[in-house]
């Protein structure tokens, strides 16, 4: 049995064409089914639905043989688990593209605050990425970990800035926030458990090769 870990939403939807290239069709809609393990058109392949932030953990500890996860989630996972087993990362799938950025209220002078050496309060779920970014810039920050609705933090005075994923920027605009720094571009990666790659080499390599052939060029 080959187990693939996916998260619901954009990554799931954009992985479907890659699975189709490998001759794999997920037989149930995760938005309609209450199941967390979904069968596929290939009886030896199944999909497990997990939270996006848990995909690297499932693959690292063998709950799944391979998974699809955003580079943001992967970097954060590796910073939080520096002694963990290394995941094999054979492919940048070039799906679910976005960026990690710094955003502030439109009336907050971020550049001035940075020049003045002000200590900034920054809300984010990407604590490791944010810490490394601001340390490289020599900016002093107090990091506040949040798990959702980042845009609220500057609006309520909880934080001066947020570090979050930005796709179109429409959510920022709707909440009177502006993007002031782009930290990194993000896309989703295929990650594989090293032991599974040895034990199930042929079927996993077939999936990797099919995915590789179906990746859209930039």
Helices and strands as residue ranges (DSSP letters): E 2-6, H 10-21, E 37-39, E 45-49, G 52-54, H 55-60, E 66-70, H 71-80, E 88-92, E 98-105, H 110-115, E 120-124, H 127-137, E 141-145, H 151-156, E 161-166, H 170-174, E 177-186, E 188-192, H 194-199, H 201-214
